[in-house]
C-alpha cells in the first residue's frame, strides 16, 4: 500500500468544495446576449427595446445581489426576503413591458422569457424553503 497516494487523495480538491467565482454572473450573460442581438443584425436597441433591455439589466443585477446574499453567512433569510419579492415583482413587470414593446424580435423575446423564468424559479425556490 502506498501511503503517499492516500495522502494525496485526502488533499484533493473536489469540485463541490471550490468557492464559486462571483466575478462572473448574470451580468456576463446579459452582455453576451446583447452582443448576440447586435450580431444578429440589429443595429442596437431602439425605443422600447432599450427600455426593456435596461429593465432586464436591473433584474440581472438584483439576481447577482441575491446570489451574493445567499453566499453571505451574515445575511439571514429574513434579510434576503425583500430582495426576493423585488425580483419577483420586476420579473412580472418586464413580462408586461416586453409584451407591449418587443414585437417581431424572437431573440429578445426568448431572452426575456429565459430571464423571467430564472427570476421566478429563484423566488419559488426561496419561498419553498430550499435554503433553510
C-alpha positions as CSV (number, residue, x, y, z in Angstrom):
1,X,0.0,0.0,0.0
2,X,1.3,3.4,-1.0
3,X,0.9,5.9,1.9
4,X,1.7,8.9,-0.4
5,X,-1.3,8.1,-2.7
6,X,-3.6,8.1,0.3
7,X,-2.2,11.4,1.5
8,X,-2.6,12.9,-2.0
9,X,-6.2,11.7,-2.1
10,X,-7.0,13.4,1.2
11,X,-5.6,16.7,-0.1
12,X,-7.5,16.5,-3.4
13,X,-9.9,19.4,-4.1
14,X,-13.3,18.2,-5.0
15,X,-15.5,20.3,-7.4
16,X,-18.2,20.9,-4.8
17,X,-15.6,22.3,-2.3
18,X,-14.4,25.0,-4.7
19,X,-15.6,28.5,-4.0
20,X,-17.9,30.0,-6.7
21,X,-16.3,32.8,-8.6
22,X,-18.7,35.7,-8.0
23,X,-16.9,38.0,-10.5
24,X,-18.9,36.5,-13.3
25,X,-22.7,36.2,-13.1
26,X,-25.9,37.3,-14.6
27,X,-24.3,40.5,-15.9
28,X,-22.0,38.5,-18.1
29,X,-24.9,36.6,-19.5
30,X,-26.7,39.8,-20.2
31,X,-23.7,41.3,-22.0
32,X,-23.2,38.2,-24.1
33,X,-26.9,38.2,-25.1
34,X,-26.7,41.9,-26.1
35,X,-23.7,41.0,-28.3
36,X,-25.6,38.2,-29.9
37,X,-28.6,40.5,-30.6
38,X,-26.3,43.1,-32.2
39,X,-24.5,40.4,-34.2
40,X,-27.9,39.1,-35.4
41,X,-28.4,42.2,-37.5
42,X,-30.0,44.7,-35.2
43,X,-28.1,48.0,-35.1
44,X,-28.8,48.3,-31.4
45,X,-31.7,48.8,-29.1
46,X,-34.1,51.5,-30.1
47,X,-37.1,52.9,-28.4
48,X,-39.0,50.4,-26.4
49,X,-36.4,47.7,-26.8
50,X,-33.8,49.9,-25.0
51,X,-36.2,50.2,-22.0
52,X,-36.8,46.5,-21.9
53,X,-33.1,45.8,-22.0
54,X,-32.3,48.3,-19.3
55,X,-35.1,46.7,-17.2
56,X,-33.5,43.3,-17.9
57,X,-30.2,44.6,-16.7
58,X,-31.7,45.8,-13.4
59,X,-33.2,42.3,-12.9
60,X,-29.8,40.7,-13.6
61,X,-28.2,43.0,-11.0
62,X,-30.8,42.0,-8.5
63,X,-30.1,38.3,-9.2
64,X,-26.4,38.9,-8.7
65,X,-27.2,40.6,-5.4
66,X,-29.4,37.7,-4.4
67,X,-26.7,35.1,-5.2
68,X,-24.1,37.1,-3.2
69,X,-26.5,37.4,-0.3
70,X,-27.2,33.7,-0.3
71,X,-23.5,33.1,0.0
72,X,-23.0,35.5,2.8
73,X,-23.4,33.7,6.2
74,X,-24.1,37.0,7.9
75,X,-27.3,37.5,5.9
76,X,-30.4,35.7,7.2
77,X,-33.3,34.6,5.0
78,X,-35.3,37.3,6.7
79,X,-32.9,39.9,5.4
80,X,-33.0,38.4,1.9
81,X,-36.8,38.1,1.6
82,X,-37.5,41.7,0.5
83,X,-34.9,41.3,-2.3
84,X,-36.7,38.1,-3.5
85,X,-40.0,39.9,-3.5
86,X,-38.5,42.7,-5.6
87,X,-37.1,40.2,-8.1
88,X,-40.5,38.6,-8.4
89,X,-42.2,41.9,-8.9
90,X,-39.6,43.1,-11.5
91,X,-39.9,39.8,-13.4
92,X,-43.7,40.3,-13.7
93,X,-43.2,43.9,-14.8
94,X,-40.7,43.1,-17.5
95,X,-43.1,40.4,-18.9
96,X,-45.8,43.1,-19.3
97,X,-43.4,45.6,-20.7
98,X,-41.9,43.2,-23.2
99,X,-45.4,42.2,-24.5
100,X,-46.1,45.8,-25.3
101,X,-42.7,46.9,-26.6
102,X,-41.0,43.8,-28.1
103,X,-42.6,42.6,-31.2
104,X,-41.1,40.6,-34.1
105,X,-37.8,40.1,-32.2
106,X,-37.8,36.5,-31.3
107,X,-34.2,36.6,-29.9
108,X,-35.2,39.4,-27.4
109,X,-38.5,37.7,-26.6
110,X,-36.6,34.5,-25.8
111,X,-34.1,36.3,-23.6
112,X,-36.9,38.0,-21.6
113,X,-38.6,34.6,-21.2
114,X,-35.4,33.0,-20.0
115,X,-34.8,35.9,-17.6
116,X,-38.3,35.8,-16.1
117,X,-38.1,32.0,-15.7
118,X,-34.8,32.3,-13.9
119,X,-36.1,35.1,-11.7
120,X,-39.3,33.2,-10.9
121,X,-37.5,29.9,-10.2
122,X,-35.2,31.7,-7.8
123,X,-38.2,33.2,-6.0
124,X,-40.0,29.9,-6.0
125,X,-37.0,28.0,-4.5
126,X,-36.6,30.7,-1.8
127,X,-40.3,30.6,-0.9
128,X,-40.3,26.8,-0.9
129,X,-37.6,26.8,1.7
130,X,-34.7,25.3,-0.3
131,X,-32.2,27.5,1.6
132,X,-33.4,26.7,5.1
